[in-house]
Amino acid sequence: AERGPSSDCELHGRFARALKNFARQVLAPLLGVSADDVLYQAVPVLRCSHPSAKATGILHNDYDSNNHQPAELNIWIPMNRAFGANTLYVESAPNASDFSPIELGYGNAVRFWGNQCRHHTVPNTTS
């Protein structure tokens, strides 16, 4: 099937509706707010960490690097099993410097305070 602007718009609309439903039905109860009060990034960031000798993410927190508001939380949903060198490394508290890998199975997610807690990747040596 050929792709074009109309199919891209349809795909974007389907994704936007799925994201809104996820925010209202999953995130709102998790965060203890009403479905009408949950705020989320309308266009989430998709990052790919392919096997490489270079890391895809430098050490940072989202407040300093992206000027995000302080109460923001990160919900990370990897699109494959995350482990070892193909995952995100996060510190347990702001400036704790005790980075550990987030290990998740496919379909799982993690919530962390990426606005204040630093996080990064390492070179992805997985195959």
C-alpha positions in Angstrom: 0.0 0.0 0.0 1.2 3.4 -0.9 1.6 6.0 1.8 0.8 9.6 1.4 -0.3 12.7 3.3 -3.8 11.4 3.9 -2.7 8.1 5.4 0.0 9.9 7.5 -2.8 12.2 8.9 -5.0 9.2 9.6 -2.1 7.4 11.4 -1.3 10.5 13.4 -5.0 10.9 14.4 -5.2 7.2 15.5 -2.0 7.7 17.5 -3.2 10.9 19.1 -6.5 9.2 20.2 -4.6 6.2 21.6 -2.3 8.5 23.5 -5.2 10.5 24.9 -7.0 7.3 26.0 -3.8 6.0 27.6 -3.3 9.3 29.5 -6.9 9.4 30.7 -7.5 5.7 31.5 -4.0 4.6 32.7 -1.9 7.6 33.7 -4.7 9.6 35.5 -5.5 6.9 38.0 -1.8 6.1 38.4 -1.1 9.7 39.3 -4.2 10.2 41.4 -5.8 12.9 39.2 -9.0 13.0 37.2 -9.0 12.1 33.6 -9.7 15.8 32.8 -6.7 17.0 34.9 -3.9 14.8 33.5 -1.5 16.7 31.3 0.8 14.9 28.9 3.2 15.7 26.0 1.0 15.7 22.9 3.8 14.5 20.7 6.0 12.1 22.7 9.7 11.6 21.9 10.7 8.4 20.2 14.3 7.5 20.6 16.0 4.5 19.1 19.1 3.0 20.7 20.6 0.8 18.0 23.8 -1.1 18.5 26.6 1.4 18.4 30.0 2.3 20.0 28.5 5.7 21.0 25.7 6.3 23.5 22.5 7.9 22.2 21.8 9.9 25.3 24.2 12.0 27.3 23.9 12.5 31.1 21.2 15.1 31.8 18.0 15.9 33.6 15.1 17.3 31.7 14.8 20.6 33.7 18.4 21.7 32.9 18.5 20.3 29.3 15.0 21.0 28.1 13.6 23.6 30.7 10.6 21.4 31.5 8.5 22.3 34.5 9.6 20.8 37.9 6.6 18.7 38.6 6.9 16.7 35.4 7.3 13.0 35.6 8.6 10.6 32.9 6.8 7.5 31.9 9.1 5.4 29.8 7.7 2.6 27.7 10.4 0.8 25.8 9.2 -0.9 22.6 11.3 -4.0 23.2 12.9 -5.7 26.2 15.2 -3.2 28.0 18.3 -4.6 29.7 22.1 -4.2 30.1 23.5 -1.8 27.5 20.2 -1.2 25.5 18.4 0.6 28.3 18.2 3.8 30.2 20.4 4.4 33.3 18.7 6.6 36.0 19.8 7.8 39.4 17.6 7.1 42.4 17.3 10.8 43.6 18.6 14.1 42.3 22.4 14.2 42.3 22.7 10.8 44.0 25.0 9.6 41.2 23.9 6.0 41.9 22.9 5.1 38.3 21.4 1.8 37.6 19.9 0.3 34.5 16.1 0.1 34.1 15.4 -3.5 33.1 11.9 -4.0 31.7 10.1 -6.7 29.7 8.2 -5.9 26.6 4.9 -4.2 27.4 6.1 -2.8 30.7 6.7 0.8 31.7 8.5 2.8 34.5 7.8 6.2 36.0 10.7 8.3 37.1 11.4 11.9 37.9 13.5 12.7 34.9 13.0 16.3 35.4 15.3 16.3 38.4 17.0 12.9 38.4 19.7 12.5 35.8 19.6 9.8 33.2 21.6 8.6 30.3 22.4 5.7 28.0 25.6 3.7 27.5 27.0 2.4 24.1 24.5 -0.3 23.0 26.6 -3.5 22.7 23.6 -5.8 22.5 23.0 -7.8 19.3 
